[in-house]
């Protein structure tokens, strides 16, 4: 396979992207991919992309603005509406690449981006298939996974960051992930090890995000777009997920006209490594092969 740097612009800022191509393939179908909450494209997405490419498909993996190798300040700014704009810009870019078939384009997202790909499929015409892995589907249901004291702390930190923004000061930051008892976007028992196991040893990534996302999260509800998604969707979800209640994913699956559901006896981060990764990525590749149907 070949891996090519293929950056694009979103709202005037450069977003970093990698295009993976199978050797010898002429205009293969392509899967556009990005990571979840506060993560970068080098946090394990290479393994998924390489597996899909080994099956004859191209993969395009990108970082959002303000993340990873992309431009933008402040760093690690989590904002679902900015991310959605980046998804649309990435799709436009990929459809203009001469190496792939723009008419056979699919989306792959995980965790927070699992919600993004479903919203994008509802809004952007011509998406052929979607895989949403351990997907964020409803900010309200995810918030209800946490105690009231956590939610109150979130509002405090969010308001403090908004105050910093108004005063044009350095953002007020909180950890993306932490151990239970320490405030972070993700701090359930499975989070610290599960998340940090995905982070490369030589990373420049910092475990910090502007806290304003805590004021936005409950208003982001991909479930509202479910009935508007025209293409086939594979929902891979974890029944022991401490961040995303599996019942919310099943509810969204029932609302999507052409959904397939794969429920796993696993936690949120278990799908990224080991035997479960091998099982899941094979199912995903088969789903893409069926619905991109280029052979």
C-alpha angles and dihedrals in degrees: 000000000000127000117203130184105237113171127183140190125252117183089339097309126108116245118200117235139175122209115205115198130187113236115259096005118135112218097332122193113269136221118207112212141183136166136253137253112352092335135130134227092254092061094100101302090116090073092056093044093049092050092052091047090051086059091056101265128117120233130204116198122187145178121231120240111283092024136099114327093350125104125251144095140266095041121239094014106175111205120146094206092053089047091052090053088052091051091054092047091049092051092050089050095049092048087058095053113109093210097068140049107256092197093061102055126145135180131230124189137165132204107331091008089049084073092043094057092053093049089047093049089054092051106035119067123229102029106150101198143350134211114195113186121199084339129202102232108163130019092205095054091046092049089053088062088073131068121257091251090060092050091050090051089050092056090048093052092043093051090047090055092047088052089052090050093051091048091046092239132141109291119264104242136202129187118272089217134013143154120279111284094033116094113245138135086262120025109143116127095266096049109077099054095031094053100038092049086068094054115096117239093237095050125137089202117126123212095236138097134182104267097227091094088075089070093050104043100086092051092057106088116162088178088078089068096051099104092047096061106104100182131074114277129197112204113198109188139171120233092203094048111142094193104043119036108232091219089065091054092049089050091053090046091056090053097049108090096220105028131147117195128207113186118194132198090232146098128259097269100036094089095068100067146027129009094338091056090053091050095046099044091051090054091048094049091050090051092051092046091053096048100037088048099182096150 
